[in-house]
């Protein structure tokens, strides 16, 4: 690798405030905010959605389309011709 062209890669804490989840990983992202975790201070990045708050992973999702896309298509454009071989 060439020297001095890559961003610094170090430990960062990602925090999902709505899901009350924090996890420590490594990243090139930086932040002015810090958090203390396990006796060490790390930069913290706040995220909007994580596996702790996303409806798909939590099971709190709601079905917006109760009719279904295929049925709506058939109603709008007709049943169509069936293909026989």
N, CA, C and O atoms as a MOPAC input file, in Angstrom:
PM7 MOZYME 1SCF
protein

 N      0.83500 1    -1.18500 1     0.00000 1
 C      0.00000 1     0.00000 1     0.00000 1
 C      0.87400 1     1.24100 1     0.00000 1
 O      1.95700 1     1.26400 1     0.58400 1
 N      0.38000 1     2.26600 1    -0.66600 1
 C      1.07600 1     3.53800 1    -0.63600 1
 C      0.87600 1     4.18700 1     0.72500 1
 O     -0.18200 1     4.06100 1     1.34100 1
 N      1.88700 1     4.86700 1     1.17100 1
 C      1.81200 1     5.54000 1     2.46900 1
 C      1.04300 1     6.85300 1     2.35400 1
 O      1.11400 1     7.54000 1     1.33500 1
 N      0.31100 1     7.18900 1     3.40500 1
 C     -0.36800 1     8.47900 1     3.56900 1
 C     -1.49300 1     8.74500 1     2.57200 1
 O     -1.82400 1     9.90800 1     2.34300 1
 N     -2.09400 1     7.72200 1     1.97200 1
 C     -3.23200 1     7.96600 1     1.09200 1
 C     -4.51000 1     7.32700 1     1.62200 1
 O     -5.59200 1     7.61600 1     1.11200 1
 N     -4.41500 1     6.47900 1     2.61800 1
 C     -5.57100 1     5.79200 1     3.15500 1
 C     -6.03500 1     6.44600 1     4.45200 1
 O     -5.21000 1     6.92400 1     5.23100 1
 N     -7.36200 1     6.47200 1     4.69600 1
 C     -7.84800 1     7.04700 1     5.96000 1
 C     -7.48700 1     6.15600 1     7.14400 1
 O     -7.23100 1     4.96000 1     6.99700 1
 N     -7.47600 1     6.76200 1     8.29500 1
 C     -7.16300 1     6.01700 1     9.52500 1
 C     -8.27100 1     5.01000 1     9.79900 1
 O     -9.45200 1     5.34100 1     9.69500 1
 N     -7.90000 1     3.79600 1    10.14500 1
 C     -8.82500 1     2.69800 1    10.39900 1
 C     -8.66700 1     2.30300 1    11.85400 1
 O     -7.62500 1     1.78800 1    12.25900 1
 N     -9.71200 1     2.54700 1    12.64100 1
 C     -9.58600 1     2.25400 1    14.06100 1
 C    -10.91100 1     1.90900 1    14.69900 1
 O    -11.94000 1     1.86700 1    14.02600 1
 N    -10.88900 1     1.66200 1    16.00200 1
 C    -12.11400 1     1.26900 1    16.70700 1
 C    -13.11000 1     2.42800 1    16.78800 1
 O    -12.73800 1     3.56900 1    17.06200 1
 N    -14.38300 1     2.10800 1    16.54300 1
 C    -15.47500 1     3.07700 1    16.59300 1
 C    -16.69200 1     2.38200 1    17.19300 1
 O    -16.92200 1     1.19900 1    16.93900 1
 N    -17.46100 1     3.10200 1    17.97800 1
 C    -18.70400 1     2.58000 1    18.53600 1
 C    -19.86100 1     3.11700 1    17.70300 1
 O    -19.98500 1     4.32700 1    17.51100 1
 N    -20.71000 1     2.21300 1    17.20800 1
 C    -21.93300 1     2.59600 1    16.52000 1
 C    -23.06800 1     2.44900 1    17.51500 1
 O    -23.17700 1     1.43700 1    18.20600 1
 N    -23.92700 1     3.48800 1    17.58200 1
 C    -24.98300 1     3.51100 1    18.58400 1
 C    -26.32800 1     3.77300 1    17.90400 1
 O    -26.48400 1     4.73700 1    17.15400 1
 N    -27.27700 1     2.91000 1    18.17700 1
 C    -28.65700 1     3.10000 1    17.73100 1
 C    -29.45000 1     3.55000 1    18.94200 1
 O    -29.75100 1     2.74900 1    19.82800 1
 N    -29.78300 1     4.80700 1    18.98200 1
 C    -30.46700 1     5.34800 1    20.16100 1
 C    -31.87500 1     4.79800 1    20.32200 1
 O    -32.31800 1     4.57600 1    21.44900 1
 N    -32.59000 1     4.57100 1    19.22400 1
 C    -33.96100 1     4.09300 1    19.34200 1
 C    -34.01400 1     2.63300 1    19.78800 1
 O    -34.97500 1     2.21600 1    20.43500 1
 N    -32.98600 1     1.85600 1    19.44400 1
 C    -32.96100 1     0.46000 1    19.84300 1
 C    -32.11400 1     0.18800 1    21.05900 1
 O    -32.03500 1    -0.95300 1    21.51500 1
 N    -31.47300 1     1.21900 1    21.59800 1
 C    -30.60600 1     1.09000 1    22.77000 1
 C    -29.52600 1     0.03000 1    22.54400 1
 O    -29.25300 1    -0.79500 1    23.41600 1
 N    -28.92500 1     0.06900 1    21.36700 1
 C    -27.88200 1    -0.89200 1    21.01300 1
 C    -26.58900 1    -0.15400 1    20.72500 1
 O    -26.58700 1     0.84000 1    19.99900 1
 N    -25.49700 1    -0.62900 1    21.28600 1
 C    -24.17300 1    -0.11100 1    20.94300 1
 C    -23.28800 1    -1.29200 1    20.61700 1
 O    -23.35400 1    -2.33400 1    21.26800 1
 N    -22.45500 1    -1.11700 1    19.59800 1
 C    -21.49500 1    -2.17300 1    19.29900 1
 C    -20.19300 1    -1.55700 1    18.82400 1
 O    -20.17100 1    -0.55100 1    18.11500 1
 N    -19.13000 1    -2.18600 1    19.23300 1
 C    -17.77700 1    -1.73300 1    18.92600 1
 C    -17.26300 1    -2.49400 1    17.72400 1
 O    -17.30600 1    -3.72300 1    17.68000 1
 N    -16.77600 1    -1.74500 1    16.75200 1
 C    -16.19900 1    -2.33900 1    15.55500 1
 C    -15.07900 1    -1.43300 1    15.06200 1
 O    -14.72400 1    -0.46100 1    15.72900 1
 N    -14.53400 1    -1.74200 1    13.91800 1
 C    -13.48900 1    -0.90400 1    13.34000 1
 C    -14.03900 1    -0.25100 1    12.08800 1
 O    -14.79200 1    -0.86700 1    11.33400 1
 N    -13.65600 1     1.01200 1    11.86700 1
 C    -14.16500 1     1.75400 1    10.73000 1
 C    -13.22400 1     2.90700 1    10.41000 1
 O    -12.35000 1     3.25800 1    11.20200 1
 N    -13.42500 1     3.48800 1     9.23000 1
 C    -12.69100 1     4.69400 1     8.86100 1
 C    -13.47500 1     5.94300 1     9.21500 1
 O    -12.95600 1     7.05100 1     9.08100 1
 N    -14.72700 1     5.78900 1     9.67000 1
 C    -15.52700 1     6.93700 1    10.09000 1
 C    -14.97700 1     7.50600 1    11.38600 1
 O    -14.43700 1     6.78500 1    12.22500 1
 N    -15.12600 1     8.81100 1    11.52900 1
 C    -14.68600 1     9.47100 1    12.75200 1
 C    -15.80500 1    10.36700 1    13.26100 1
 O    -16.76000 1    10.65300 1    12.53900 1
 N    -15.68400 1    10.80300 1    14.48900 1
 C    -16.68400 1    11.65600 1    15.10100 1
 C    -16.03300 1    12.48700 1    16.19300 1
 O    -15.03600 1    12.08500 1    16.79400 1
 N    -16.62100 1    13.66500 1    16.44100 1
 C    -16.14900 1    14.50600 1    17.54000 1
 C    -16.71600 1    14.02700 1    18.87200 1
 O    -16.15000 1    14.31300 1    19.92800 1
 N    -17.82100 1    13.30500 1    18.82800 1
 C    -18.42400 1    12.77200 1    20.04100 1
 C    -17.70100 1    11.50600 1    20.46300 1
 O    -17.23300 1    10.73500 1    19.62500 1
 N    -17.61400 1    11.30000 1    21.76700 1
 C    -16.97100 1    10.09500 1    22.28900 1
 C    -17.88100 1     9.43800 1    23.31800 1
 O    -18.78500 1    10.06500 1    23.86900 1
 N    -17.62000 1     8.17700 1    23.55700 1
 C    -18.35200 1     7.41500 1    24.56400 1
 C    -17.35800 1     6.48800 1    25.25500 1
 O    -16.40200 1     6.01500 1    24.64000 1
 N    -17.59600 1     6.23500 1    26.54300 1
 C    -16.73600 1     5.31800 1    27.27400 1
 C    -17.39000 1     3.94300 1    27.28000 1
 O    -18.54700 1     3.79300 1    27.67200 1
 N    -16.64300 1     2.95900 1    26.84700 1
 C    -17.14200 1     1.59600 1    26.76900 1
 C    -16.05000 1     0.65700 1    27.26200 1
 O    -14.93700 1     0.66300 1    26.73600 1
 N    -16.36100 1    -0.13700 1    28.25700 1
 C    -15.41500 1    -1.09200 1    28.84500 1
 C    -14.13200 1    -0.42300 1    29.31900 1
 O    -13.04900 1    -0.99600 1    29.20100 1
 N    -14.25200 1     0.79300 1    29.85800 1
 C    -13.10700 1     1.48200 1    30.42500 1
 C    -12.25300 1     2.22200 1    29.42200 1
 O    -11.24600 1     2.81400 1    29.81200 1
 N    -12.60700 1     2.21900 1    28.14400 1
 C    -11.85800 1     2.94700 1    27.12300 1
 C    -12.78200 1     3.95100 1    26.44600 1
 O    -13.99900 1     3.76500 1    26.42100 1
 N    -12.20800 1     5.00500 1    25.90400 1
 C    -12.97700 1     6.03300 1    25.22100 1
 C    -12.83900 1     5.85100 1    23.72100 1
 O    -11.73100 1     5.71900 1    23.20100 1
 N    -13.98300 1     5.84300 1    23.02100 1
 C    -14.01100 1     5.63200 1    21.57800 1
 C    -14.86500 1     6.71100 1    20.92300 1
 O    -15.76500 1     7.25300 1    21.56400 1
 N    -14.60100 1     7.03000 1    19.66800 1
 C    -15.53200 1     7.89600 1    18.94700 1
 C    -16.84100 1     7.14400 1    18.72000 1
 O    -16.84000 1     5.92500 1    18.54700 1
 N    -17.96100 1     7.87700 1    18.72100 1
 C    -19.26700 1     7.25000 1    18.58700 1
 C    -19.98700 1     7.82400 1    17.36100 1
 O    -19.97300 1     9.03200 1    17.12000 1
 N    -20.61300 1     6.92700 1    16.59600 1
 C    -21.40700 1     7.29800 1    15.43000 1
 C    -22.84800 1     6.88100 1    15.72300 1
 O    -23.11100 1     5.70700 1    15.98600 1
 N    -23.78000 1     7.83200 1    15.67800 1
 C    -25.19300 1     7.52700 1    15.89100 1
 C    -25.81800 1     7.13300 1    14.56200 1
 O    -25.65000 1     7.82700 1    13.55900 1
 N    -26.53400 1     6.02400 1    14.55900 1
 C    -27.20100 1     5.53500 1    13.35200 1
 C    -28.71100 1     5.57600 1    13.56500 1
 O    -29.19300 1     5.50300 1    14.69500 1
 N    -29.45100 1     5.69400 1    12.46100 1
 C    -30.90500 1     5.77100 1    12.54000 1
 C    -31.53800 1     4.40500 1    12.74800 1
 O    -32.49000 1     4.26800 1    13.51700 1
 N    -31.01400 1     3.40200 1    12.06900 1
 C    -31.63900 1     2.08000 1    12.08800 1
 C    -30.55800 1     1.01900 1    12.24500 1
 O    -29.49900 1     1.09600 1    11.62200 1
 N    -30.83700 1     0.04000 1    13.07700 1
 C    -29.95700 1    -1.12300 1    13.20700 1
 C    -30.84800 1    -2.34900 1    13.35600 1
 O    -32.07200 1    -2.24300 1    13.27100 1
 N    -30.25500 1    -3.48400 1    13.57400 1
 C    -31.03800 1    -4.70800 1    13.73400 1
 C    -31.89700 1    -4.67100 1    15.00400 1
 O    -32.85000 1    -5.44100 1    15.12700 1
 N    -31.57000 1    -3.79100 1    15.93900 1
 C    -32.36000 1    -3.68600 1    17.16900 1
 C    -33.62000 1    -2.85300 1    16.98300 1
 O    -34.54700 1    -2.95600 1    17.78700 1
 N    -33.67500 1    -2.01400 1    15.92100 1
 C    -34.83600 1    -1.15600 1    15.75900 1
 C    -35.53500 1    -1.31000 1    14.41600 1
 O    -36.60500 1    -0.73200 1    14.22500 1
 N    -34.97400 1    -2.06300 1    13.48400 1
 C    -35.59900 1    -2.21200 1    12.16600 1
 C    -36.81200 1    -3.13900 1    12.27300 1
 O    -36.72000 1    -4.20400 1    12.88300 1
 N    -37.95100 1    -2.74400 1    11.68400 1
 C    -39.16500 1    -3.55700 1    11.80800 1
 C    -39.01100 1    -4.98600 1    11.28800 1
 O    -39.63600 1    -5.89700 1    11.83100 1
 N    -38.21500 1    -5.20300 1    10.27400 1
 C    -38.03900 1    -6.55100 1     9.75500 1
 C    -37.40800 1    -7.46800 1    10.79300 1
 O    -37.82200 1    -8.61800 1    10.93600 1
 N    -36.41700 1    -6.97300 1    11.51500 1
 C    -35.69200 1    -7.80400 1    12.48300 1
 C    -36.41200 1    -7.89500 1    13.81800 1
 O    -36.23300 1    -8.87500 1    14.54200 1
 N    -37.22300 1    -6.89700 1    14.16200 1
 C    -37.89700 1    -6.91800 1    15.45300 1
 C    -39.25100 1    -7.60200 1    15.40500 1
 O    -39.80100 1    -7.96000 1    16.44700 1
 N    -39.80200 1    -7.79000 1    14.19300 1
 C    -41.11100 1    -8.41600 1    14.05800 1
 C    -42.25700 1    -7.45600 1    14.27700 1
 O    -43.40900 1    -7.88200 1    14.35100 1
 N    -41.97300 1    -6.17900 1    14.38200 1
 C    -43.01000 1    -5.17800 1    14.59200 1
 C    -43.44300 1    -4.52300 1    13.28300 1
 O    -44.11100 1    -3.48900 1    13.29600 1
 N    -43.07200 1    -5.11000 1    12.17200 1
 C    -43.44100 1    -4.54800 1    10.87500 1
 C    -44.91700 1    -4.70000 1    10.61400 1
 O    -45.56300 1    -5.60600 1    11.14100 1
 N    -45.44900 1    -3.81700 1     9.80400 1
 C    -46.85600 1    -3.92300 1     9.46100 1
 C    -46.97700 1    -4.05900 1     7.96000 1
 O    -46.14900 1    -3.54800 1     7.20600 1
 N    -47.99900 1    -4.74300 1     7.53900 1
 C    -48.22400 1    -4.95700 1     6.11500 1
 C    -49.06300 1    -3.80100 1     5.60900 1
 O    -50.19400 1    -3.60000 1     6.05200 1
 N    -48.50600 1    -3.04700 1     4.68400 1
 C    -49.21200 1    -1.91000 1     4.12900 1
 C    -50.09500 1    -2.36500 1     2.97700 1
 O    -51.20100 1    -1.85500 1     2.79800 1
 N    -49.61300 1    -3.31100 1     2.20600 1
 C    -50.33000 1    -3.79400 1     1.03100 1
 C    -51.09500 1    -5.05400 1     1.40300 1
 O    -50.55500 1    -6.15900 1     1.33300 1
 N    -52.35800 1    -4.88800 1     1.80100 1
 C    -53.12800 1    -6.04900 1     2.23300 1
 C    -53.66300 1    -6.85300 1     1.05800 1
 O    -53.99400 1    -8.02800 1     1.21200 1
 N    -53.75200 1    -6.23800 1    -0.10700 1
 C    -54.30800 1    -6.92700 1    -1.26900 1
 C    -53.26600 1    -7.76300 1    -2.00000 1
 O    -53.58200 1    -8.84600 1    -2.49300 1
 N    -52.07400 1    -7.29500 1    -2.07700 1
 C    -51.03100 1    -8.01200 1    -2.79200 1
 C    -50.82400 1    -7.42500 1    -4.17600 1
 O    -51.77800 1    -7.00900 1    -4.83400 1
 N    -49.59300 1    -7.39300 1    -4.60700 1
 C    -49.25800 1    -6.76600 1    -5.88100 1
 C    -49.77600 1    -7.54900 1    -7.07500 1
 O    -50.22500 1    -6.95000 1    -8.05300 1
 N    -49.72500 1    -8.86800 1    -7.01700 1
 C    -50.17200 1    -9.67800 1    -8.14800 1
 C    -51.67300 1    -9.52400 1    -8.34000 1
 O    -52.13900 1    -9.34600 1    -9.46500 1
 N    -52.43300 1    -9.59100 1    -7.25100 1
 C    -53.88100 1    -9.44400 1    -7.35300 1
 C    -54.26400 1    -8.05500 1    -7.84800 1
 O    -55.20000 1    -7.92200 1    -8.63600 1
 N    -53.57300 1    -7.04000 1    -7.40900 1
 C    -53.86200 1    -5.68500 1    -7.86500 1
 C    -53.54600 1    -5.55200 1    -9.35300 1
 O    -54.29100 1    -4.90100 1   -10.08600 1
 N    -52.45100 1    -6.16000 1    -9.80400 1
 C    -52.10300 1    -6.13300 1   -11.22400 1
 C    -53.17300 1    -6.83700 1   -12.04700 1
 O    -53.59600 1    -6.32900 1   -13.08600 1
 N    -53.60900 1    -7.99800 1   -11.59100 1
 C    -54.64000 1    -8.74900 1   -12.33000 1
 C    -55.95700 1    -7.98200 1   -12.37700 1
 O    -56.63400 1    -7.98500 1   -13.40500 1
 N    -56.32200 1    -7.33500 1   -11.29800 1
 C    -57.55000 1    -6.56500 1   -11.28900 1
 C    -57.45400 1    -5.36900 1   -12.23400 1
 O    -58.41200 1    -5.05100 1   -12.93900 1
 N    -56.31900 1    -4.72300 1   -12.24600 1
 C    -56.14000 1    -3.54100 1   -13.06400 1
 C    -56.04400 1    -3.87000 1   -14.55100 1
 O    -56.63600 1    -3.17200 1   -15.37600 1
 N    -55.31300 1    -4.91500 1   -14.90100 1
 C    -55.05500 1    -5.21300 1   -16.30500 1
 C    -55.75100 1    -6.47900 1   -16.79300 1
 O    -55.52400 1    -6.90100 1   -17.92700 1
 N    -56.56100 1    -7.06900 1   -15.99500 1
 C    -57.27800 1    -8.27800 1   -16.40400 1
 C    -56.43500 1    -9.50300 1   -16.17300 1
 O    -55.23400 1    -9.41200 1   -15.92100 1
 N    -57.07000 1   -10.64600 1   -16.25800 1
 C    -56.39200 1   -11.91500 1   -15.99700 1
 C    -55.31600 1   -12.19100 1   -17.03200 1
 O    -54.27400 1   -12.75600 1   -16.70200 1
 N    -55.54700 1   -11.80700 1   -18.26300 1
 C    -54.55400 1   -12.07300 1   -19.30900 1
 C    -54.72500 1   -13.45300 1   -19.87200 1
 O    -55.48100 1   -14.26700 1   -19.34200 1
 N    -54.03000 1   -13.71100 1   -20.93400 1
 C    -54.12500 1   -15.01300 1   -21.58700 1
 C    -53.13400 1   -15.97600 1   -20.96900 1
 O    -51.99800 1   -15.61400 1   -20.66000 1
 N    -53.57800 1   -17.19300 1   -20.79600 1
 C    -52.68100 1   -18.19600 1   -20.24700 1
 C    -51.86400 1   -18.79100 1   -21.37600 1
 O    -52.37800 1   -18.99200 1   -22.47700 1
 N    -50.61800 1   -19.07000 1   -21.11800 1
 C    -49.71700 1   -19.63100 1   -22.11900 1
 C    -49.75100 1   -21.13400 1   -21.96600 1
 O    -49.53100 1   -21.65800 1   -20.87400 1
 N    -50.03100 1   -21.84200 1   -23.07700 1
 C    -50.01000 1   -23.29100 1   -23.05300 1
 C    -48.92900 1   -23.77100 1   -23.99100 1
 O    -48.68000 1   -23.14900 1   -25.02300 1
 N    -48.30100 1   -24.83900 1   -23.65700 1
 C    -47.23400 1   -25.33400 1   -24.52500 1
 C    -47.63400 1   -26.56700 1   -25.27000 1
 O    -46.84100 1   -27.10500 1   -26.04200 1

